[in-house]
């Protein structure tokens, strides 16, 4: 009898414990909108919903800098979103109806002394996006500053995930400006073993995955991705340099000889580091007329 009471009490305790655990709502796919504030102030907006919570950003197309949005939506679709600048200052508010047909209502200053109507239409998933989703899994998404006067670019990394904590097989990258739904550049035909943010290995955080950095010292952010997890930490990358005249990233296979590179922006030099059984070899390179030139070798 005592044993029955013990198990009964234990079962009640477990049930009470489980009901006290927080319930997390699943995150729904990002919603993207395009439209205007007032009659002619063009904006783009991207929102993600988790339960009654909304998070995202919007930007004025003429300015091109994202503004953070945080808010809530009720069961009837009434949404309130507060906007914040990069310093965390409350700069405005969107209030209106949010649904499959779009988002419309009123934008106002925090004090409410200025009010303007807004109307946003959903950006429809294109056939291009649908086919991409079928062929490749979205592994990661991040932002990087490419052009200083513009908003950070968005990079979507596609491929196949291997075992948990292992490098990912990256097969494709899509590059976006602002919160637009269509990429302005797609890099295809990749076949890498790239450590992403869930990788459990020996890399430092800043070395993992995909890097945006000015690598030819022209003031624009360039792109590199780890090609495979190296032996003896001799990190190998694939490189693309941003061409500001064409507004695109161009592949640079000649830079593939760089191992675990360090970019010295003050001296405008690149140090390639190769470790072997005999020690460490550091090769120093400079860009001359757009070409990579070896100017020195040191061994330890």
N, C-alpha and C positions, 0 to 999 in steps of 0.2 A: 504493500500500500504506500509506504514511504517512497519507494522507487517510482511509482506512478505519479505521485505528487511532485517529485523532483523533476521528472521529464516534462510534466505538464507546466510547471513553473518556468522551466528552461525554454519551452516552446513559446510561451507568452512573452518572455523577455526578448527572444529573437524577433518575434513579430513586431513588438514595439520598437526595437532597434531599427528594423528595416523600414518601417513607416516613417521614422524620424530622419532617414537619409534624404538629402536633397535630390530632387528630380530635375534633370537637365534636359531642356527642350532641344530637339535636333535643329541644327542650323540648316536653313533652307538655302537653295542656290541664290547667288547674287542677282538682284534686280537692277537693270540699267534703264535709265530714262534720258530723254533728250527733249528740250523745250525752252520756254522763255519765262523770265520774270518781267512783269509789266507787258509791254507790247513787243519789245525788241532787244531785251537783254538776254542773249543766248547763253544757256548753261547746259552742262551734262551732270548726271547724278548716278551714283551707284550705291545700293543699299543691300544689307544682309539682315535677315530676320531670324531671331532665335526666341521662340515663344512670343511674348509681347514686346520684346526689346528690338530696337532697330539701331544699326550702326552703319556708317559708310562715309561718303565724302561727295562733294560736288565741286565744280569749278566753272568760272566764267571763261567762255571760249576765247575771248580776246586777251585774257590775262594768263590762263593756263596753269594756275597754281591750285592744288587741291585744298579744300577747306573741310575740316572734320565735322561729322554729323553724329549726334547721339540722341536717341529718343525712344518713344514707345508708341504702340498702336493698340487700340481696343478691339473687341470682337466685331464691332460694326465697321471697322476700317478707318476710324478717325485717328489720324497720326499727328504727333507733335515731335518736331526735331529741333534741337538746339545746335547751332553752329559755333565752332571755336577756331581761333587763329592758331598758328604754330606755338605761341606763347601760352596757350590755354585760356585766352580772354574770350568771353562770351560776346559774339558779334552779331547774332541774329537768330531768327526762329522761323521755321516752316510749320504751318498748321493747315491741315486739310484732309481730304479723302484719298486713301491709298488703296489701289486694287489692281486687278488684271488689266483694266482699261487705262491705267496711268495714275498720276499723282497731281492733284490740283487743289488750290486753296489760296492762302495768303502768307506772304513773307513779311516779317516785321523786324524792326530793330529791337534790341533787348528792352528798351524803355517803352516800346510801343508807339513812339511818336511819329514813326514813318511806316506806312503799310502799302504793300504792292501786291497785286494778284500774280499768281504763277500757274502755269499749266505745263505738265510734262507728259509725254507719250512714251510708252515702253519701247525699248529697242528690241526688235524681234530677232530671235535666234535664226541665223542664216543657215542655208544648206551647208556652207563651208564649215561653220562651227559644229554642226551635227556630225558631219563626216569625220572631223578631227576627233571628236569625242568617242566615236566608234573605234577608231584605229589606235588611239593613244590614250593612256591614263594621264590625268593631270597630277604631276608629282609635287610641284611646288610653284609658288608665285611670290615675286618680290619686286622691289622698286630700286632704281639706281639713277643717280644724277648724271645725265649725259651732256645736256646743253644747259649752262648755268642760268640763262634767262628764261628757261622753260620749266614746266612741271617735271618731276622725276618720271622716267619711263617705267612702264610695267613689263615684266618678263615672266612669261608662263613656260614652265619646264614640263615637257611631256615624255613619256616612255613607259617602262615596265619596272615595277618595284620588285626587288629580289627578296631575300630573307630580311626580317626585321633587324634594323641596326646595320645592315650591309649597304654597300654602294648601290645606286640605282642605275639602270640601263637607260640613259637619256638618248632619245631618238629624234627630238624635235624641240625647237624653241620658237615661241611667238613673242613679238615685241610690239608694244602698244604705246601710244601717246595719250596722256590724260586718262579719262575713264571711257574712251571710245570702245565700241564693241568689236571693231575689226582691227587686226594687226596691220601695221604698216610694213612689217618685214617678217618673213618666216624663214628660219634656218632649218633645212631638212637634211635627211640622210646621215644623222649622227648615230654613233654606236659606241657609247662610252660606258665606263663604270665609275660614276661620279658620286662621291660622298655628299649627301644633302644634309639638311638640318637634323635628321634623326640618326645620322651615322654615329656608330659607337666605335671610334678608332682613335688614332694618335694625333689627328690634326687639331690645330688650334681653331677656335671658332671662326676667325677671320679668313682662314685658309680653305674652309669647306665650301664645296659646290661651285657656284658661279660668282665671278668677281667683276665689278664695274670700277675701273680705275683709268686715269689718264696714263697710257703706257707709251705714247710717243711724244708727250710733253707739248701738245698743241692747245691745251685748255679744254679738250672735250673728253668725256668719259668713254673708254673703250671696254671691250668685252673679252673675258677669257673664262674657260670652263675646264675643270680638271678632267683629263681624258681617262685616267685609271688610277687606282690606288698604287702608289709606287713601292719599289724595293729600296730600302735604306733611305727613305724620305726624299728621293729624287723626283719631286713632283713634276709631272708632265701635263701641259695644258694645250688646248686649242685656242687660237687667238683670232679676234676680229677687231680692226681699228675703225673708228667712226669717221666717215667722210662727210664733213659739214656741207660741202657743195652739193653732194647727192642726197644728203640726209639719210644715209644708210650705213650699216656696218659691213665692212669688206674683209673677207678672210685673209689672214697672213700666215701661210704655211711656213714661211721662212723663220718665223718666230718660234716654231715648234722645238727648235734646238735649245730653247731656254729651259733650264731646270730649276725648280723652286726659285723663281725670279724675285728680286727685290728692286723696286723702282725708286731711284733717288731723284726726286723732283727738283731739288736745289741744284744739283750738279748736272741734271739731265743725263743720267747714266743708268744702265741696267746691269745688275749683278746676277749672273747665272751660277747656281751653286750645285755641284755634283759631288756626292759622297761615295767613295769606293773603299775597298779594303786598305788602300795605302793612305787614306786621309781625305781631306776636303780640297776640291779644286774650285776656285772662283774665277769665272771669266767676266770681263767687263766689256760692255757694248755701248755704243752711241748710235743715234740715228744721223746719217749723213745723206742729205738729199732724198729723204724718205726711205733709205735703205739701212738695214742693220749692219753695223761694222764692228768687228772685234778690235779692241784697242789694248787689251792686256790680259794676262793670265797669272794667277797666284795659286800656290799650293801650300797646304799646311800638313 
